[in-house]
Amino acid sequence: MLQRIRDNASGPLAYVVVAVITLVFGVWGIGSYFTPSSDPVVANVGGTDITRNQLQRAYDQRYQRLRQMMGDNFDPSVISSEQLRRTVLQSMINNEVLNQYAQEAGYRVTDAGLLAAIRGNPQFQSDGNFSAQRYRGLLAQAGIAPAQYEASLRDDLKSRQLRGEISQTAFASPAEVDQAYRLANQERRMRYLAFDPVNYKDAVEVSDDEIQSYYDDNGDAFQTPERVKLSYVSLDRASAQGGASAPDEQTLRDLFEQNKSQFGDAEQRGGAQIRVAIEGDGSAARQTIQELAQAEGDLEARAEGVEGAEFSAIDSAQRADLSDAVGDALFELEEGETSSPVKAEDGWYLVALSDVTPATEPKFDDPDVQAQLKAIASAQQAQQAFADKTERLESLAYEAPNDLKTLADELDLEIQTTDWVTREQGPGIGQYDAVRKAAFSDAVLMDELNSTPIQLGAERRVVLRVSEHEQAKRKPMEAVRDEIRTRVTERKASQQAREAAQAALDKAESGTQLDELTADSGAALESPGFVRRTTREVDARVREAAFNVPKPSADKPRYQITATSDGQIALVGVDDVREASSDESETPRRQFARQQRDYISQLEYAALGDFLRSQVDVEINEDRLN
């Protein structure tokens, strides 16, 4: 049979069959390359991918930190989500570059060091002590697996080691510190004349020709902005779950078996330990721990007076609370037993067991357990439904780009609409930069296609299209005449105030004192006296001008004209400089020296990051950022 097939597998018909098979497998095989991923790569750093979900988690964390820092003063309207997202991505790229360098340079974080960082985190503590249950619970709420968190923390600790070494080696020379300290704390005696443009407005005349000229030259300033109305479908976890059915008993029993540790308390053991740190080749520590193992009495008595031996009690610890070596040893002992010497990464140990609290395991039918199981099942159902529908939404956005009805019907979503949205602002989803950017993209605005799915938060996706579009239009002259007149008047009044300040400057440099110029100029004289760069009682621009002029001589003050923060024009004069003391015994100067070293270490760390980044291939996929 096989020989007959082989003999006939030739000629034109065979080639046609092979071609058809090749075409079919080719299409199905390469189809996966054109199927959009639900978690696309937004950047690649030296071969390491940063995905959109990773970027979104980092963005959400940064956004929440901003909210906490600003408290009641937080205003989301002043935060550009697109700019913040790019800032977060650049930070992730820089961190990855430094992590790769630290790994290649041999920086390592031991398991004991990682455990100490986790146990020392106040967020994972209850009543001042580390709680494994709280640790797992908080990570579960954040949707982060413990292994993922620990890997990220390990990288962060490696970066801290690198930063710490740079900080320790940074220095500022005494001469450098002395000069910087004297400049930072220098005082300058100043006075200034303030010319208020309001005082010149009554003398300003604005002609119709000037109004017309301003209108012609600044047409973009008097336009109604381009705007669109949007139709969109929104998929979030709640809408994805829909009318999910209640979990059956078998599902709950499977969850019970998988999550037993969450419903009861793990076995706890109490006792004590002696630790001898390993130094050099470790032979001294090994000799010490062997002698302690052969000694009589409890561990506290054995460790007393022995150099290098550290005794500590172990109070009701779970296995997860201890390092691997110590935990394994303690949980293999019987009550009253003492282990043989145990070697861990940070030293040699003797471990003794004094008491055991057995693990507790509530029954499957316990009402509290049932409630927790149903909550877990519901959360899993919602997460899976959201993931499935998100993947389908990604596909449909490509397969049916010409209307939203297909997406709405298949995913059981409602088509919603917005009011007018401009490139700068809008109501509803128009408040998001990513939405406005997509709405005014060529594909959506000009080609009239659906947008690609837009991620708004960790658990919301939106696909939109433009339903109405209005081009930008120039407002008629008569509608903006009064506004233009006001603008031209203010500009001419400010110019007259500056000309008056310039005239006063010419007289001051000829020897006339500032207080003699107030009567002729109509300006107000302010005399703050000696000020520092940090003096808040003086306008920031006036203060900056005072420290920008050259050092005055005994008989020749120095002057500069500047605009103030409130729109006035100031003629600033400086007639004396008082240097700060450079006595090294002064506490403020010592503090400044530390600040200078910290500043230099930050510059060096940033310079290292810039250099390393220039040596690494970084690819950013701009079209996948939102």
LUMKOLZA-234051 format. One record per residue: residue in three letters; x, y, z of N, C-alpha, C in turn. Coordinates in steps of 0.2 Angstrom, whole numbers, plus 5000, padded with zeros to 4 digits. Each point is the difference from the previous one (the first is absolute). Example, Ala and Ser with C-alpha at 12.3 -4.5 7.8 and 13.67 -1.06 7.14 Angstrom:
% LUMKOLZA-234051
ALA506649725039499650065000500450065000/SER499850054996500450065001499650055003/
This chain:
% LUMKOLZA-234051
MET500449945000499650065000500450065000/LEU500550015005500550055000500450014994/GLN500249944997500450014994499650034994/ARG499349985000499650024994499950085001/ILE499950025006500050075001500650044998/ARG500649975002500650034998500150004993/ASP499849954996500149994993499650064996/ASN499450015003499550054997500150075002/ALA500450015005500150075003500550044996/SER499850004993500450044996499650034994/GLY500250044996499650034995499750075002/PRO499650034996499750075001499549995006/LEU499649955000499549995006500350005007/ALA500649975000500350005007500350075002/TYR500250034995500350075001499450055002/VAL499449994997499450045002499849985007/VAL500049945002499849985007500550035005/VAL500749994998500550035005499950085001/ALA499950034994499950075000499450025005/VAL499449974999499450015004500249995008/ILE500349945001500249995007500450055003/THR500550024996500550055002499650075002/LEU499650024995499650065001499650005006/VAL499649945002499650005005500450005007/PHE500549965000500450005006500450075001/GLY500250034994500350065001499650055003/VAL499350014997499650055003499849995007/TRP499949935002499849995007500650015005/GLY500649984997500650015004500250075001/ILE500050044995500250075001499450045003/GLY499449975001499450045003500250025007/SER500449965003500150025007500450075001/TYR500450014994500450065000499650065000/PHE499450004997499650054998499550015006/THR499949955004499550015006500350045005/PRO499750065002500350045004500049975007/SER500550025004500149975007499650045005/SER499849975005499650045005500550045004/ASP500649985000500550045004500650014996/PRO500050054995500550014995500650035004/VAL500649994997500650035002500150074998/VAL500150055005500050074998500850025000/ALA500449965003500750024999500449945001/ASN500650004997500549945001500750045002/VAL500249975006500650035002500649955001/GLY500450004995500649955000499749935000/GLY499549994996499749935000499549985005/THR499950055005499449995005499450044998/ASP499449975000499450034998499750045006/ILE499750054998499550045005499450004997/THR499549975003499349994997499550055002/ARG499550014996499550055002499750005007/ASN499949935002499749995006500550025006/GLN500749994999500550025004500050085001/LEU500050034994500050075000499350035003/GLN499549974999499450025003500050005008/ARG500349945002500049995008500550055003/ALA500550024996500550055003499750074999/TYR499650014995499650064999499550015006/ASP499649955001499550005006500450025007/GLN500549965001500450015006500250085001/ARG500350024994500350075001499450055000/TYR499449994997499450045000499850005008/GLN499949945003499850005007500550035004/ARG500650004999500550035005499950084999/LEU499950024994499850084999499450025004/ARG499549965000499450015003500150015008/GLN500449955002500150005008500550065002/MET500550014995500450065002499750065000/MET499550014995499750075000499350005004/GLY499849955002499450005004499450044997/ASP499750045004499450044998500250054994/ASN500750014999500150054995500149964993/PHE499949945000500149964994499450024995/ASP500350024994499550024994500249964994/PRO499649954999500249954994500050044993/SER499650065000500050034993500750034998/VAL500450015005500750034999500549954998/ILE499849945001500549944998499949984993/SER500550004996499949974993500249935001/SER499549964999500149925001500549984995/GLU500050034994500549984994500750015002/GLN500150065003500750025002500249965006/LEU499549995005500249965006500149934998/ARG499749974995500149934998500750004996/ARG500250054996500650004997500650015006/THR499950045005500550015005500149935004/VAL499449965001500049945004500449954995/LEU499950004994500349954995500850025000/GLN500250065000500750025000500349975006/SER499750015006500249985006500149925000/MET499549974998500149924999500649984996/ILE500150044994500549984996500750015004/ASN500050065003500750025004500149945005/ASN499549985004500049955005500349944997/GLU499749984994500249934997500750014998/VAL500250054997500750014998500549995006/LEU499850035006500450005006500049935003/ASN499449974999500049935003500449954996/GLN500050014993500449964996500850015002/TYR500250065001500750015001500149975007/ALA499650015005500149985007500149924999/GLN499649974996500049925000500749984997/GLU500250044994500649984997500650025004/ALA500050055005500550025004500149965006/GLY499549955001500149955005499650025007/TYR499650054999499650025006499549945002/ARG499949985006499549955001499750025007/VAL499449975000499650015007499849935002/THR500349985006499949945003499249995002/ASP499849935001499449995002499850035007/ALA500550005004500050035007499950074999/GLY500350044996499950074999499450014997/LEU499749964995499350014998499549995005/LEU500149955004499549995005500050055005/ALA500650035002500050065005499750064997/ALA500050014994499750064997499249995000/ILE499849944999499349995000499750005007/ARG500449975005499850005007500050075003/GLY500450044997500150075003499550054997/ASN499749984995499550054997499450015004/PRO499850065003499550015004499349984997/GLN499950004994499449984996499849935002/PHE500549965001499949925001500049985007/GLN500050055004500049995007499350015004/SER499949965005499550005004500250015007/ASP499850055004500250015007500850005000/GLY500350034995500750005000500449944998/ASN499749954999500349944997499849984993/PHE500449974997499949974993499449955000/SER499550014995499549965000500049974993/ALA500149934999500049974994499350004997/GLN499550005004499350004997499950074997/ARG500250055004499950074997500450014994/TYR500649974999500450014995499749974993/ARG499749945001499749974995499450034998/GLY499650035005499450034998500050064996/LEU500550055003500150064996500349994993/LEU500449954999500249994993499549974996/ALA499549965003499449974996499650064998/GLN499950055005499550064998500350044994/ALA500750005000500350044995500149964993/GLY499849935001500149964994500749994998/ILE500449995005500749994999500249935003/ALA500349964997500249935002500650015005/PRO500149975005500550015005500749994996/ALA500149954996500649994996500250064996/GLN499450034997500150064996500350065004/TYR499650015006500250055004500749995003/GLU500249945002500749995003500550014994/ALA499949984994500550014995500150084999/SER499450045000500150074999500450035006/LEU499849985006500350035006500849985000/ARG500149944997500849985000500350054995/ASP499750014995500350054995500150075003/ASP499550025004500050075003500650005005/LEU500149945004500550005005500750004997/LYS500049974994500750004996500250074998/SER499450044998500150074998500250045005/ARG499749995006500250045006500749985002/GLN500349944999500749995002500450044995/LEU499950004994500350044995500050085002/ARG499450025001500050075002500450025007/GLY499949955004500450015007500750004999/GLU500349964995500750014999500250064997/ILE499650034996500250064997499950065005/SER499549995004499950055005500650005005/GLN500349945002500550005004500750034998/THR500149994993500650024997500050084998/ALA499450034999499950074998500350045005/PHE500350064998500350045005500050074997/ALA500150055004500150074998500650035004/SER500450034996500650035003499850065005/PRO500550015005499850065004499950064997/ALA500550014995499950074996499450004996/GLU499849954998499350004996499450015004/VAL500149965006499450015005500050085003/ASP500650025001500050075003499850054995/GLN500149994993499850054995499249994999/ALA499849945000499349994999499650035006/TYR500349995006499650025006500050075000/ARG500550044999500050075000499650034995/LEU499949974994499650034995499249985002/ALA499949945002499349995002499850045006/ASN500450025004499850045006500250075000/GLN500250034994500250074999499450045001/GLU500050065003499550055000500250064996/ARG499450034997500150064996499550055003/ARG500350065000499550065002499750034994/MET499450005000499750024993499450055002/ARG499850044995499450044999499849994993/TYR499350024999499850004993499450044999/LEU500050034994499450044998499549954996/ALA499450005002499549964997499550054995/PHE500049994994499650044995499449954998/ASP499450035002499449964999499750024994/PRO499949954995499750024993499350035001/VAL499749985005499350035001500050085000/ASN500550035003500150075000500150034993/TYR500149964995500150034993499449994996/LYS499549965002499549984996499650064997/ASP499850045005499650064998500350044994/ALA500750004999500350044995500149964994/VAL499849945000500049954994499450014995/GLU500250014994499550014995500149944995/VAL499449974998500149944995499550024994/SER500350004994499650014994499749944997/ASP499650014996499649944996500549974996/ASP500550034997500549974996500549955005/GLU500150025006500449965004499649945002/ILE499450015001499549945002500049954994/GLN499950034994500049964994500749964999/SER500550045001500749974999500149945005/TYR499850015006500149955005499649944998/TYR499450014998499549944998500349974994/ASP500350034995500349974995500649965002/ASP500450035004500749965002499949955005/ASN499449995003499949955006499349974999/GLY499949984993499449964999499949945004/ASP500549965001499949945004499850015007/ALA500150065002499850015007499250015001/PHE499750014994499350025000499649954996/GLN500149935002499649954996499649965005/THR499549984998499649945003500449944999/PRO500249965005500449944998499649954996/GLU500449964997499849944996499749955006/ARG499449974998499749965005499649944997/VAL499949955004499749944998499549975005/LYS499549974998499649965004500249934999/LEU500049965005500249935000499449955002/SER500149944996499649945002500549955003/TYR499849965005500549965002499749945004/VAL500349945001499849955004500649995006/SER499849995006500449995005500049945004/LEU500549965000500049945003500450005007/ASP499749985005500450005007499849935003/ARG500349995006499949945003499249985002/ALA499750065002499349995002499549984993/SER500250044995499649984994500249944997/ALA500649985001500249934997499749945003/GLN499950015007499849945004499249994998/GLY499750054999499350004998499649955005/GLY499649964998499649965004500349935001/ALA500650005003500449945002499649965005/SER500049934998499649965005500449985006/ALA499749985005500349995007500449944999/PRO500650005003500549945000499649945003/ASP500249944997499749945002500449975006/GLU499849955003500349975006500749984999/GLN500149964994500749974998500550064999/THR499850064997500450054999500250035007/LEU499650005005500150035006500549955004/ARG499949944999500449955003500750004998/ASP500150014993500650014997500450065003/LEU499650055000500350065003500249995007/PHE499649975004500249985007500749975000/GLU500149954996500649965000500650044998/GLN499950044995500550054998500250055005/ASN499550025004500250065004499949995008/LYS500149945002499949985007500450045004/SER500650034998500450045005499750065001/GLN499550034996499750065001499449995006/PHE499849945001499450005004500149985007/GLY500649985001500249985007500750035002/ASP500349985006500650035002500549944999/ALA500650014996500549954999500349985007/GLU500349955000500449975006500550065002/GLN500050015007500550055002500449965006/ARG500750025000500449975004500450065004/GLY500249995006500450045004500649975003/GLY500550045001500649975002500550065001/ALA500749984998500550055000500549984995/GLN500550044999500549994995500750045002/ILE500549974998500750035001500250014993/ARG500350064998500350014994500750035001/VAL500449974995500750025000500250024993/ALA500150074999500150024993500649974997/ILE500049994994500649974996500450064998/GLU500750005001500450054998500649964997/GLY500350034995500649974997499849944997/ASP500449955001499949934997499549965004/GLY499750035006499549975003500249945005/SER500749995001500249955004499950015007/ALA500150075002499950025007499349995002/ALA499550024996499349995002499849935000/ARG500349964996499849935000500349975007/GLN500650025002500349975006499650025006/THR499850075000499650025006499349975000/ILE499749994995499349975000500149925002/GLN500549974998500149935002500150005008/GLU500450045003500150005007499350025004/LEU499650044997499450025003499549945000/ALA500149964994499549945000500249955005/GLN500650005002500249955005500050025007/ALA499850065001500050035007499349985003/GLU500050015006499449985004499650065001/GLY499349995002499650055002499550024994/ASP499650055002499650034994500450044996/LEU499750024994500450044995500250075003/GLU499650035004500250075003500649995004/ALA500049955004500649995005500649984996/ARG499949964994500649984996500350074997/ALA499650044998500250064996500350055004/GLU499950005007500250065004500750005001/GLY500350054998500750025001500449974994/VAL499749974995500449974994500050064995/GLU500650014998500150064995499749984993/GLY499650044997499749994994499449965000/ALA499849975006499349965000499550055002/GLU499450004996499450045001499449965001/PHE499850015006499449965003499450044998/SER499449964998499450044999499449955001/ALA499550025002499449955001499650004994/ILE499649954999499649994994499349995003/ASP499650054999499350005003499549984994/SER499749955001499449984996500150014993/ALA500549974997500150024993499849954995/GLN499750024994499849954995500749994996/ARG500049944996500549994996500250054995/ALA499550044998500150054995500350065003/ASP500050015007500350055003500750005001/LEU500349944999500749995001500449984993/SER500750015001500449994994499949924999/ASP500249984994499949934998500349955004/ALA500750025002500449955004499749995007/VAL499950065003499850005007499349975000/GLY499550024996499349975000500049934999/ASP500449974995500149934999500249965006/ALA500550035004500349975006499550005005/LEU499650065001499650005006499449964999/PHE499749994994499449964999500249934999/GLU500649985001500149935000500249975007/LEU500050055005500149985007499449975003/GLU500149975006499549985005500150055005/GLU499450015004500150055006500549985005/GLY500450055001500649995005500649984997/GLU500049994993500649984997500450064997/THR500749994999500450054998500349984993/SER500150044995500249974994500850005000/SER500349964995500750014999500150064996/PRO500750025000500150064996499750014993/VAL499750054999499750024993500350054997/LYS500250004994500350054996499550044995/ALA500050065001499650044996500450054996/GLU499750044996500450054996500450055004/ASP499750025006500350055004500349985006/GLY500149935001500349985006499849935002/TRP500349975006499949945002499550015006/TYR499549955001499550005004499949945005/LEU499850015006499749945004499350025002/VAL499649954999499250025001499849955005/ALA499650025004499649965005499350015000/LEU499649955001499350004999499750005007/SER499550045003499750005006499349985000/ASP499650034995499349995000499850004993/VAL499449964999499750004993499250015001/THR499850054995499350015000499849974993/PRO499549955001499849964994499750054995/ALA500049984994499650044995499349995001/THR499650054998499350005000499750004993/GLU499549964999499749994993499250005001/PRO499750064999499350005000499649954995/LYS499449985002499749954996499750044993/PHE499949964995499850034994499350035000/ASP499649975005499350035001500050065004/ASP500550025003500050055005499750074996/PRO499650035003499750064996500550054998/ASP500550025004500550044998500449984995/VAL500249935000500449984994499650004994/GLN499349985000499650004994500050074997/ALA499950055005500050074997500650024997/GLN500649985003500650024996500149964994/LEU499849945000500149964994499550034994/LYS499450025001499650034995500350064998/ALA500350045004500350064998500649994996/ILE500449955001500649984996499749984993/ALA499549965000499749974994499850064996/SER499650045003499750064996500650044997/ALA500550025004500550044998500449964994/GLN500149945000500349964995499650004994/GLN499349995001499650004994500050074996/ALA500050055005500050074997500650014996/GLN500649985003500750014997500049964993/GLN499849945000500049964994499650034995/ALA499350025002499650034995500350064997/PHE500350045004500350064998500549994995/ALA500549955002500549984996499849984993/ASP499549955000499749974994499750064995/LYS499650045003499750054996500550064998/THR500550015004500550054998500449974994/GLU500149935000500349974994499650014994/ARG499349985001499650014994499950074998/LEU500050055004499950074998500650024996/GLU500649975002500650024996499949974993/SER499849944999499949974994499550044996/LEU499450015003499450034996500250074998/ALA500450045004500250064998500450004993/TYR500349954999500449994993499549974995/GLU499649955002499649974995499450044998/ALA499750045004499450044998500250075002/PRO500450044996500250075002499550054997/ASN499549984997499650064997499350015004/ASP499949975005499450025005500149975007/LEU499650025004500149985007499449945002/LYS499650004995499449955001500249935001/THR500549984996500349935000500349995007/LEU500450045002500349995007499450005006/ALA499650054999499450015005499649935000/ASP499849984994499649945000500349945003/GLU500649994998500449935002500250005007/LEU500250065003500250005006499550035005/ASP499450014998499450025004500250075004/LEU500250054996500250065002499550054997/GLU500050065004499550054998500550064996/ILE499750024994500450054997499850075003/GLN500550035003499950075003500350064996/THR499850065002500250064996500350055005/THR500350044997500350065004499750074997/ASP500150055004499950074997500650024997/TRP500150064998500550024996500750005004/VAL500549974996500749995003500550044995/THR500450035003500650044997500649965001/ARG500550034996500749965001500350015007/GLU499750055004500350025007499549985005/GLN499449994999499549985006499449974997/GLY499649985005499349974998499749975006/PRO499449985000499649975005500149935000/GLY499849965005499949935000500749974999/ILE500049954995500749974998500450054997/GLY499850064997500450054997500550035005/GLN499949995006500550035005500749965000/TYR500049944996500649975000500450024994/ASP500750015001500450024994500049944995/ALA500049945002500149944995499350004996/VAL499550025003499450004996500050064994/ARG500250065003500050054995500549994995/LYS500649975001500549994995499849954995/ALA499649955002499749954996499550034995/ALA499550045003499550034997500250054994/PHE500650035001500250044995500649974996/SER500149945000500549964996499750004993/ASP500549994995499850004993499549944999/ALA500149945003499649944999499350015002/VAL499950035006499350015002499750064997/LEU500450065000499650064997500050004993/MET500549994996500050004993499749944996/ASP500349945003499749944997499449975002/GLU499750035006499449995003500049925002/LEU500549985003500149935003499950005007/ASN499849945003500150005007500750005003/SER500050035006500750005003500249935002/THR500649995001500349945004499750005007/PRO500049955003499850005007500450055005/ILE499750045003500450055004499949985008/GLN500649995003500049985007499950065005/LEU499550005004499850055005500049975006/GLY500650005004500149965006500149934999/ALA500149965005500249934999499449964998/GLU499450025001499449964998499550034996/ARG500250044995499550034996500350014993/ARG499749984995500250014993499450034996/VAL500250054996499550044996500250004992/VAL499549994996500150004993499550064998/LEU500350054996499550054998500150024993/ARG499550044997500050034993499750065001/VAL500250044995499750074999499350004997/SER499550035004499350004997499950074997/GLU500350065002499950064997500750045001/HIS500150044995500750044999499950074998/GLU500250055004500050074998500750024999/GLN500250034994500750035000500050065004/ALA500750025001500150075004499750054995/LYS499750055004499850064996500250075003/ARG500250044996500250075003499450045002/LYS500150035006499450045002500050074996/PRO499450024999500050074996500350055004/MET500250054997500450065003499550035005/GLU499450014999499650045005499949965006/ALA500049935000499949965006500650015005/VAL500650024997500650005004500350075001/ARG499750054997500350075000500250025007/ASP499550005005500150025006500649965003/GLU500149944999500549965003500750024997/ILE500050024994500650024996500250075003/ARG499550045001500150075002500449995007/THR499749965005500349995006500749975000/ARG500149964995500749975000500550054997/VAL499850044995500550054998500150055005/THR499550025003500150055006500449985005/GLU500049945002500449975005500750004998/ARG500149984993500749994998500350074999/LYS499750054998500250074999500250035007/ALA499549985005500150035007500749975003/SER500149934999500649975002500650034997/GLN499950014993500650034997500250075002/GLN499550045002500150075003500349995007/ALA499849955004500349995006500749985000/ARG500249964995500749984999500450064997/GLU499750044996500450064998500150055005/ALA499550005005500150055006500649975004/ALA500049935001500549975004500750014997/GLN500049994993500750014996500250075001/ALA499650055000500250075001500250015007/ALA499749975005500250005007500749975001/LEU500149944996500749975000500550054998/ASP499950034994500550054998500250055005/LYS499550035003500250055005500349975006/ALA499849935002500349975006500849994999/GLU500149984994500749984998500450064999/SER499750065000500350074999500150025007/GLY499849975005500150025007499450025004/THR499450004997499450025004499849945004/GLN499850025007499849955004499349974998/LEU499849945002499349984998499550045004/ASP500150025006499550035004499950074997/GLU500450034996500050064997499650004993/LEU499949934998499649994993499349995001/THR499849995006499349985001499550064998/ALA500250065002499550054998499950014993/ASP500650004996499950014993499749944996/SER500149945002499849944997499349985002/GLY499850015006499449985003500049935002/ALA500649975001500149935002500149995007/ALA499849955003500049985007500749975002/LEU500350035005500749985002499949955006/GLU500349944999500049955005500749995002/SER500149995007500749995003500049945004/PRO500149944997500049945005500649995004/GLY500650044998500650005004500449944998/PHE500349965004500449944999499649944999/VAL500049974994499649944999500549944997/ARG499749945001500449944998499649984994/ARG500349954996499749974995499349965002/THR500049995006499449965003499550045003/THR500150075000499550055003499350004997/ARG499549975003499449994997499650075000/GLU500250055004499650065000500150044994/VAL500549994996500150044994499849964994/ASP499750034995499849974994500649964997/ALA499849944997500549954998500450034994/ARG499750044996500450024994500450065002/VAL499850045005500450065002500649975004/ARG499949955004500549975004500549974995/GLU499849974994500549974995500450054997/ALA499650064998500450054997500550035005/ALA499950015006500550025005500649965000/PHE499949935000500649965000500349994993/ASN499750024995500350004993500550054998/VAL500050065004500450064998500749995003/PRO500550024997500750005003500050035007/LYS500549985003500150035007500250075000/PRO499650045004500150074999500650025004/SER500350064998500550035004499850055005/ALA500450035004499850045006499650064997/ASP500250034995499650064997499649994994/LYS499949944998499749994993499549945001/PRO499450015002499549955000499949974993/ARG499749945000499949964994499250004999/TYR499850004993499350004999499849954995/GLN499349985000499749964995499350014999/ILE499750004994499350014999499749925000/THR499449995003499749944999499250015001/ALA499749954997499350005001499849965007/THR499550025004499949965006499549954998/SER499849965005499649944999499250034999/ASP499950065003499350024999500050054994/GLY500550014995499950034994500350075001/GLN500350035005500350065001500750004997/ILE500350064999500650004997500550035006/ALA500549975002500450025006500750024998/LEU500250065002500750015000500449995006/VAL500449945000500349985006500750025001/GLY500250035006500650025002500349975005/VAL500749985000500449975005500650045002/ASP500050025006500650045002500549975005/ASP499849945002500549975005499949925000/VAL500649975002499949925000500449985007/ARG499649965003500349975007500149934999/GLU500649985000500249934999499849965006/ALA499949934999499849965006500749975003/SER500049995006500649975004500249944997/SER500649984999500349944998500349965006/ASP499850015006500349975006499849924999/GLU500449965000499949934999499649975007/SER500150035005499749975006499250025001/GLU499850044995499350015000499649954998/THR499549985004499549944999499750014993/PRO499750064998499750014994500449984994/ARG500750025000500449994995500249924999/ARG500049975006500149935000499449964996/GLN499450035002499449974997500050014992/PHE500350064999500050024992500549954997/ALA500549995003500549954997499749944999/ARG499649975004499749944999499550004994/GLN499650065000499650014995500350004993/GLN500650035000500450014994500349934998/ARG500249965004500249934998499449964998/ASP499450015003499449964997499850034993/TYR500150064999499850034994500549974994/ILE500750005002500549974995499849934999/SER499949965005499849934999499449994996/GLN499550045000499550004996500250014993/LEU500450054999500250024993500449944997/GLU500449975004500449944998499649944998/TYR499549995005499649944998499650014994/ALA499750074999499750014994500450004994/ALA500750025000500449994995500249934998/LEU500049965005500149934999499449974996/GLY499450025002499449974997500050034993/ASP500250064998500050024993500549974996/PHE500649995003500549964996499849934999/LEU499749965005499849934999499550004995/ARG499550055000499550004995500250014993/SER500550044999500350014994500349944997/GLN500249955004500349944998499549944999/VAL499450015001499549955000499550024994/ASP499849954997499550004995499350015003/VAL499750064999499350015002499550014995/GLU499549964999499550014995499350025003/ILE499750054999499450025002499450004995/ASN499549965001499550004995499450055002/GLU500150064996499650055002499249994999/ASP499949964995499349984999499649965005/ARG500449975005499749965005500050035007/LEU500250065000500150035007499350015003/ASN499550014997499350025003499549944998/
